[in-house]
Amino acid sequence: MKKTMKFLGLVLALIAYKNAFFPTVAYAYIDPSTTTYLIQAIAGIAVAVGSFVVIYWRRAKKRLNEKMGINLDKNKEVEEDVIVKDDQEA
């Protein structure tokens, strides 16, 4: 697994080096509406990835707290529910 990760890192580093120092020229026109769609797609992916990370971070944190016996709610004050009944009819 470590060798695979090292190899993948090396490949990504080489690709980044090639793209940074040997750029290719593209004679193409990008329509402004295409750009807005691209921005929307990137924003949607960012929101989805962020939600995924937050959900699984909270789950992992909860499991870790349970395994370590940490109770974050032990000093929390809970108020009783107040129920008001109006028996008089207008």
Contact map, one row per residue, 1 for C-alpha under 8 A:
111110000000000000000000000000000000000000000000000000000000000000000000000000000000000000
111111000000000000000000000000000000000000000000000000000000000000000000000000000000000000
111111100000000000000000000000000000000000000000000000000000000000000000000000000000000000
111111110000000000000000000000000000000000000000000000000000000000000000000000000000000000
111111111000000000000000000000000000000000000000000000000000000000000000000000000000000000
011111111100000000000000000000000000000000000000000000000000000000000000000000000000000000
001111111110000000000000000000000000000000000000000000000000000000000000000000000000000000
000111111111000000000000000000000000000000000000000000000000000000000000000000000000000000
000011111111100000000000000000000000000000000000000000000000000000000000000000000000000000
000001111111110000000000000000000000000000000000000000000000000000000000000000000000000000
000000111111111000000000000000000000000000000000000000000000000000000000000000000000000000
000000011111111100000000000000000000000000000000000000000000000000000000000000000000000000
000000001111111110000000000000000000000000000000000000000000000000000000000000000000000000
000000000111111111000000000000000000000000000000000000000000000000000000000000000000000000
000000000011111111100000000000000000000000000000000000000000000000000000000000000000000000
000000000001111111110000000000000000000000000000000000000000000000000000000000000000000000
000000000000111111111100000000000000000000000000000000000000000000000000000000000000000000
000000000000011111111110000000000000000000000000000000000000000000000000000000000000000000
000000000000001111111111000000000000000000000000000000000000000000000000000000000000000000
000000000000000111111110000000000000000000000000000000000000000000000000000000000000000000
000000000000000011111110000000000000000000000000000000000000000000000000000000000000000000
000000000000000011111111000000000000000000000000000000000000000000000000000000000000000000
000000000000000001111111100000000000000000000000000000000000000000000000000000000000000000
000000000000000000100111110000000000000000000000000000000000000000000000000000000000000000
000000000000000000000011111000000000000000000000000000000000000000000000000000000000000000
000000000000000000000001111100000000000000000000000000000000000000000000000000000000000000
000000000000000000000000111110000000000000000000000000000000000000000000000000000000000000
000000000000000000000000011111000000000000000000000000000000000000000000000000000000000000
000000000000000000000000001111100000000000000000000000000000000000000000000000000000000000
000000000000000000000000000111110110000000000000000000000000000000000000000000000000000000
000000000000000000000000000011111110000000000000000000000000000000000000000000000000000000
000000000000000000000000000001111111000000000000000000000000000000000000000000000000000000
000000000000000000000000000000111111100000000000000000000000000000000000000000000000000000
000000000000000000000000000001111111110000000000000000000000000000000000000000000000000000
000000000000000000000000000001111111111000000000000000000000000000000000000000000000000000
000000000000000000000000000000011111111100000000000000000000000000000000000000000000000000
000000000000000000000000000000001111111110000000000000000000000000000000000000000000000000
000000000000000000000000000000000111111111000000000000000000000000000000000000000000000000
000000000000000000000000000000000011111111100000000000000000000000000000000000000000000000
000000000000000000000000000000000001111111110000000000000000000000000000000000000000000000
000000000000000000000000000000000000111111111000000000000000000000000000000000000000000000
000000000000000000000000000000000000011111111100000000000000000000000000000000000000000000
000000000000000000000000000000000000001111111110000000000000000000000000000000000000000000
000000000000000000000000000000000000000111111111000000000000000000000000000000000000000000
000000000000000000000000000000000000000011111111100000000000000000000000000000000000000000
000000000000000000000000000000000000000001111111110000000000000000000000000000000000000000
000000000000000000000000000000000000000000111111111000000000000000000000000000000000000000
000000000000000000000000000000000000000000011111111100000000000000000000000000000000000000
000000000000000000000000000000000000000000001111111110000000000000000000000000000000000000
000000000000000000000000000000000000000000000111111111000000000000000000000000000000000000
000000000000000000000000000000000000000000000011111111100000000000000000000000000000000000
000000000000000000000000000000000000000000000001111111110000000000000000000000000000000000
000000000000000000000000000000000000000000000000111111111000000000000000000000000000000000
000000000000000000000000000000000000000000000000011111111100000000000000000000000000000000
000000000000000000000000000000000000000000000000001111111110000000000000000000000000000000
000000000000000000000000000000000000000000000000000111111111000000000000000000000000000000
000000000000000000000000000000000000000000000000000011111111100000000000000000000000000000
000000000000000000000000000000000000000000000000000001111111110000000000000000000000000000
000000000000000000000000000000000000000000000000000000111111111000000000000000000000000000
000000000000000000000000000000000000000000000000000000011111111100000000000000000000000000
000000000000000000000000000000000000000000000000000000001111111110000000000000000000000000
000000000000000000000000000000000000000000000000000000000111111111000000000000000000000000
000000000000000000000000000000000000000000000000000000000011111111100000000000000000000000
000000000000000000000000000000000000000000000000000000000001111111110000000000000000000000
000000000000000000000000000000000000000000000000000000000000111111111110000000000000000000
000000000000000000000000000000000000000000000000000000000000011111111110000000000000000000
000000000000000000000000000000000000000000000000000000000000001111111100000000000000000000
000000000000000000000000000000000000000000000000000000000000000111111100000000000000000000
000000000000000000000000000000000000000000000000000000000000000011111110000000000000000000
000000000000000000000000000000000000000000000000000000000000000011111111000000000000000000
000000000000000000000000000000000000000000000000000000000000000011001111110000000000000000
000000000000000000000000000000000000000000000000000000000000000000000111111000000000000000
000000000000000000000000000000000000000000000000000000000000000000000011111100000000000000
000000000000000000000000000000000000000000000000000000000000000000000011111100000000000000
000000000000000000000000000000000000000000000000000000000000000000000001111110000000000000
000000000000000000000000000000000000000000000000000000000000000000000000111111000000000000
000000000000000000000000000000000000000000000000000000000000000000000000001111100000000000
000000000000000000000000000000000000000000000000000000000000000000000000000111110000000000
000000000000000000000000000000000000000000000000000000000000000000000000000011111000000000
000000000000000000000000000000000000000000000000000000000000000000000000000001111100000000
000000000000000000000000000000000000000000000000000000000000000000000000000000111110000000
000000000000000000000000000000000000000000000000000000000000000000000000000000011111000000
000000000000000000000000000000000000000000000000000000000000000000000000000000001111100000
000000000000000000000000000000000000000000000000000000000000000000000000000000000111110000
000000000000000000000000000000000000000000000000000000000000000000000000000000000011111000
000000000000000000000000000000000000000000000000000000000000000000000000000000000001111110
000000000000000000000000000000000000000000000000000000000000000000000000000000000000111110
000000000000000000000000000000000000000000000000000000000000000000000000000000000000011111
000000000000000000000000000000000000000000000000000000000000000000000000000000000000011111
000000000000000000000000000000000000000000000000000000000000000000000000000000000000000111
